[in-house]
Amino acid sequence: MNDFSSSDLWASINKDMANKDIDFESFREPLNKLNSRLATWDPYDLKSYRYFKNILFNTAMSMTDKFFELYNKINNTNVGRPLYVFVKDTKVNMEYLFCIMEILFLKDALDKSQSIVEIGGGYGRLCHSILEIFPHIDKYTMIDLPPMIVIAKNYLSKVLPEDDFRKIIFIEADKANSVKFSDIFINIDSFAEMTQEVINNYMNIISNKGKYFFCKNTIGKYNPKDIGLVDYIRNDFDNASKTGRCLDQIDIFNDNALRIARQKYLSSYIPGPQWKLIGDEIAHPYTYYHCALYKSNTYD
């Protein structure tokens, strides 16, 4: 007789379920133990990289040959031991995936530029990428808080050749007014964490000393409950809800809400009346971020 008996795994699961009353009003909710067996994987995947690497892998799989051509021009992308996936024989990590997507969006402006100022450049991922891919760029200024400058200096000195590292100027945030004219000003994911006054001060510098401005930030705030976040520091959330120029709380998984928020975002981050929007796109895979490129009318 053919064997159709359950495996040892399902024998254990069946035994466990037999001892429980199933509440059909809630059995598919997150954290319900049956959810991961009968419906789908539990959204609270707290002990694995599964969802993160799935997002990374599927995003990398959707990239064009040009993406991988540029990605492979950058050396030392795995310093610091980030999580990565293999796509087209390339180790792709999330931060440098973002870099190439940002560079592809900016490529026309980068091809015509020689100087860049990045406000809040973090540990230097984009600086590293741009200097390796665009050798004609001869000056890259990074403005940041002193602790971040220390981190960026150490990281960039490790990953860049000495000639490229010498192109970088580090300026502490309280000396930002000393920055000179630059072809492109860049802000990625930090204006959304600054006060209105600080953003206004930076916008004055960009408006007076820049040709292009690239902005990639969040288009609104979200309710922690909407993403299942229950263990968080309330004071940090309250502080974060007051920073940036896009303060509306939105459902980041509602396409209508995102569409309305994007329009507000695009008008919120234009540097001044003599500037215009020349390009924008959703910053996949996180669709509540948006890329916008503005240009000063002075250079038309």
C-alpha positions as CSV (number, residue, x, y, z in Angstrom):
1,M,0.0,0.0,0.0
2,N,1.2,3.5,-0.9
3,D,2.4,5.6,2.1
4,F,0.6,8.9,2.6
5,S,1.4,9.4,6.2
6,S,2.6,12.7,7.6
7,S,6.2,13.5,8.0
8,D,7.7,13.8,11.5
9,L,7.5,17.6,11.2
10,W,3.8,17.6,10.5
11,A,3.1,14.9,13.0
12,S,4.5,17.3,15.6
13,I,2.5,20.3,14.2
14,N,-0.7,18.3,14.0
15,K,-0.3,17.2,17.6
16,D,0.3,20.8,18.7
17,M,-2.8,22.0,16.8
18,A,-5.0,19.2,18.1
19,N,-4.5,20.6,21.6
20,K,-5.7,24.1,20.6
21,D,-9.1,25.7,19.9
22,I,-8.7,27.6,16.6
23,D,-10.2,31.1,16.7
24,F,-11.1,31.7,13.1
25,E,-11.6,35.4,13.8
26,S,-7.9,35.9,14.4
27,F,-5.9,32.8,13.3
28,R,-4.2,34.8,10.4
29,E,-3.1,37.7,12.6
30,P,0.6,38.4,13.0
31,L,2.2,36.5,16.0
32,N,-0.6,33.9,15.9
33,K,1.3,30.6,15.8
34,L,-1.0,29.0,13.2
35,N,-0.4,31.9,10.8
36,S,3.0,30.6,9.8
37,R,1.7,27.1,9.1
38,L,-1.8,27.5,7.6
39,A,-1.8,31.0,6.0
40,T,1.7,32.5,5.3
41,W,4.9,33.1,7.1
42,D,4.5,35.1,10.2
43,P,5.2,38.8,9.4
44,Y,7.1,39.0,12.6
45,D,10.1,37.1,11.4
46,L,12.3,38.1,14.4
47,K,15.0,35.5,14.2
48,S,16.1,35.5,10.6
49,Y,17.2,37.7,7.6
50,R,14.6,36.1,5.4
51,Y,12.5,39.2,4.6
52,F,15.4,41.6,4.4
53,K,17.4,39.4,2.0
54,N,14.2,38.7,0.0
55,I,13.7,42.4,-0.6
56,L,17.4,42.8,-1.5
57,F,17.5,39.8,-3.8
58,N,14.3,40.6,-5.7
59,T,15.4,44.3,-6.1
60,A,18.8,43.2,-7.4
61,M,17.1,40.7,-9.7
62,S,15.1,43.5,-11.3
63,M,18.2,45.6,-12.2
64,T,19.5,46.1,-15.7
65,D,22.9,45.1,-17.1
66,K,24.0,48.8,-16.8
67,F,23.4,48.5,-13.0
68,F,25.8,45.6,-12.7
69,E,28.3,47.2,-15.0
70,L,28.5,50.2,-12.7
71,Y,28.3,48.1,-9.5
72,N,31.4,46.1,-10.5
73,K,33.4,49.3,-11.0
74,I,33.4,49.9,-7.3
75,N,36.0,48.2,-5.2
76,N,35.7,47.2,-1.5
77,T,31.9,47.2,-1.3
78,N,31.8,44.5,1.4
79,V,34.1,46.2,3.9
80,G,32.2,46.0,7.3
81,R,30.7,42.6,6.4
82,P,27.2,43.6,5.2
83,L,24.5,41.1,4.3
84,Y,24.6,40.4,0.6
85,V,23.0,38.3,-2.1
86,F,24.5,36.8,-5.3
87,V,23.0,38.1,-8.6
88,K,24.8,37.8,-12.0
89,D,27.9,36.6,-10.2
90,T,28.0,39.8,-8.1
91,K,27.8,40.2,-4.4
92,V,25.2,42.9,-3.9
93,N,24.5,44.5,-0.6
94,M,21.7,46.9,0.2
95,E,23.7,50.1,0.7
96,Y,25.6,49.9,-2.6
97,L,22.5,48.8,-4.4
98,F,21.0,52.1,-3.3
99,C,24.2,53.9,-4.5
100,I,24.0,52.5,-8.1
101,M,20.2,53.3,-8.2
102,E,21.0,56.9,-7.1
103,I,23.8,57.2,-9.6
104,L,21.7,55.9,-12.5
105,F,19.1,58.6,-11.6
106,L,21.8,61.3,-11.4
107,K,24.0,60.1,-14.2
108,D,23.4,63.0,-16.7
109,A,24.1,65.6,-14.0
110,L,27.2,63.7,-12.7
111,D,28.6,63.4,-16.3
112,K,28.5,67.2,-16.5
113,S,29.8,68.0,-12.9
114,Q,33.2,68.3,-11.3
115,S,32.3,69.1,-7.7
116,I,29.8,67.7,-5.2
117,V,28.7,68.6,-1.7
118,E,26.9,65.9,0.3
119,I,25.1,67.0,3.4
120,G,24.9,64.2,6.0
121,G,26.8,61.6,4.0
122,G,26.8,58.9,6.7
123,Y,29.8,56.6,6.5
124,G,30.5,57.6,2.9
125,R,28.9,55.0,0.7
126,L,27.8,57.4,-2.1
127,C,31.1,59.4,-2.0
128,H,33.0,56.1,-2.4
129,S,30.8,55.0,-5.3
130,I,30.8,58.3,-7.2
131,L,34.6,58.8,-6.9
132,E,35.3,55.3,-8.3
133,I,32.8,55.6,-11.2
134,F,33.4,59.2,-12.2
135,P,37.1,59.9,-12.2
136,H,36.6,63.4,-13.7
137,I,35.0,64.6,-10.4
138,D,37.8,66.4,-8.6
139,K,36.2,67.6,-5.4
140,Y,33.8,65.9,-3.0
141,T,32.8,67.8,0.1
142,M,31.1,66.0,3.0
143,I,29.3,68.1,5.7
144,D,28.3,66.2,8.8
145,L,28.3,66.1,12.6
146,P,31.8,65.5,14.1
147,P,31.2,61.9,15.2
148,M,30.0,60.9,11.7
149,I,33.0,62.7,10.0
150,V,35.3,60.5,12.1
151,I,33.5,57.4,10.9
152,A,33.5,58.6,7.2
153,K,37.2,59.5,7.2
154,N,38.1,56.0,8.6
155,Y,35.9,54.2,6.2
156,L,36.7,56.1,3.0
157,S,40.5,55.9,3.8
158,K,40.1,52.1,3.8
159,V,38.0,51.7,0.6
160,L,39.4,54.4,-1.7
161,P,42.7,54.7,-3.4
162,E,44.8,57.5,-2.0
163,D,44.4,59.8,-5.0
164,D,40.6,59.6,-4.7
165,F,40.6,60.1,-0.9
166,R,42.6,63.3,-1.4
167,K,39.6,64.7,-3.4
168,I,37.4,64.7,-0.2
169,I,37.0,67.8,2.0
170,F,35.4,67.2,5.4
171,I,33.5,70.1,6.9
172,E,31.8,70.0,10.3
173,A,28.1,71.0,10.3
174,D,28.6,74.2,12.3
175,K,31.0,75.4,9.6
176,A,28.7,74.6,6.7
177,N,28.6,78.3,5.5
178,S,32.2,78.0,4.5
179,V,31.4,75.6,1.6
180,K,32.1,76.9,-1.9
181,F,30.1,76.7,-5.1
182,S,29.3,73.1,-6.1
183,D,27.8,71.6,-9.2
184,I,25.6,69.2,-7.2
185,F,24.4,69.3,-3.6
186,I,23.1,66.0,-2.3
187,N,21.0,65.1,0.7
188,I,19.9,61.5,1.3
189,D,17.8,60.5,4.3
190,S,19.0,63.2,6.7
191,F,16.8,66.3,6.0
192,A,14.0,64.2,7.3
193,E,15.8,64.0,10.6
194,M,16.6,67.8,10.9
195,T,14.7,70.7,12.4
196,Q,13.0,73.2,10.1
197,E,15.6,75.9,11.0
198,V,18.5,73.7,10.1
199,I,17.0,72.6,6.8
200,N,16.3,76.3,6.0
201,N,19.9,77.2,6.6
202,Y,21.1,74.4,4.4
203,M,18.6,75.4,1.7
204,N,19.9,78.9,1.7
205,I,23.4,77.6,1.0
206,I,22.2,75.2,-1.8
207,S,20.1,78.0,-3.4
208,N,23.0,80.4,-3.4
209,K,25.9,78.1,-4.2
210,G,24.5,75.2,-6.2
211,K,23.6,74.2,-9.7
212,Y,21.8,71.0,-9.0
213,F,20.2,69.6,-5.8
214,F,19.4,65.9,-5.4
215,C,17.1,65.1,-2.5
216,K,16.1,61.5,-1.4
217,N,14.1,61.5,1.8
218,T,10.9,60.2,3.3
219,I,7.7,61.7,2.0
220,G,5.8,61.6,5.3
221,K,5.7,60.1,8.8
222,Y,4.1,56.8,9.7
223,N,2.3,55.4,12.7
224,P,4.4,52.7,14.3
225,K,1.3,50.5,14.6
226,D,1.0,50.5,10.8
227,I,4.3,48.5,10.6
228,G,3.6,46.4,13.7
229,L,6.2,48.3,15.8
230,V,5.3,47.9,19.4
231,D,8.6,48.0,21.2
232,Y,10.0,51.5,20.6
233,I,11.1,54.5,22.5
234,R,8.2,56.9,22.6
235,N,10.4,60.0,23.1
236,D,12.4,59.2,20.0
237,F,9.2,58.7,18.0
238,D,7.9,62.1,19.2
239,N,11.1,63.8,18.2
240,A,11.2,62.1,14.8
241,S,7.6,63.2,14.1
242,K,8.7,66.9,14.3
243,T,11.7,66.8,11.9
244,G,11.9,67.2,8.2
245,R,9.6,69.2,5.9
246,C,7.0,66.4,5.3
247,L,5.2,66.1,8.7
248,D,1.9,64.5,7.6
249,Q,1.3,61.1,9.1
250,I,0.4,58.8,6.2
251,D,-0.3,55.1,5.5
252,I,2.9,54.1,3.7
253,F,1.1,51.1,2.3
254,N,-1.7,53.0,0.6
255,D,-0.9,54.0,-3.0
256,N,-3.4,56.9,-2.9
257,A,-1.9,58.4,0.3
258,L,1.6,58.0,-1.2
259,R,0.7,59.7,-4.4
260,I,-0.7,62.8,-2.6
261,A,2.3,62.8,-0.2
262,R,4.8,62.7,-3.1
263,Q,3.4,65.9,-4.6
264,K,3.7,67.7,-1.3
265,Y,7.3,66.4,-1.0
266,L,8.3,67.7,-4.4
267,S,7.1,71.2,-3.6
268,S,8.5,71.1,0.0
269,Y,12.2,70.5,-1.0
270,I,12.6,72.9,-3.8
271,P,15.5,75.1,-2.7
272,G,14.1,78.4,-3.8
273,P,11.9,80.4,-6.3
274,Q,14.7,80.4,-8.9
275,W,14.8,76.6,-8.9
276,K,12.8,74.0,-10.8
277,L,12.2,70.2,-10.6
278,I,13.8,68.4,-13.6
279,G,13.3,64.8,-12.6
280,D,11.8,62.5,-9.9
281,E,11.1,58.9,-9.3
282,I,10.0,56.5,-6.5
283,A,13.0,55.3,-4.5
284,H,12.4,51.6,-4.7
285,P,12.2,49.2,-2.9
286,Y,11.0,51.5,-0.1
287,T,8.2,53.5,-1.8
288,Y,7.8,56.0,1.0
289,Y,11.1,57.5,-0.1
290,H,11.4,59.6,-3.2
291,C,14.2,60.9,-5.5
292,A,14.0,64.5,-6.7
293,L,16.5,66.5,-8.8
294,Y,16.2,70.2,-8.9
295,K,18.1,72.7,-11.0
296,S,18.8,76.4,-10.6
297,N,17.4,78.6,-13.4
298,T,20.6,80.6,-13.3
299,Y,22.3,77.8,-15.3
300,D,19.7,77.3,-18.0
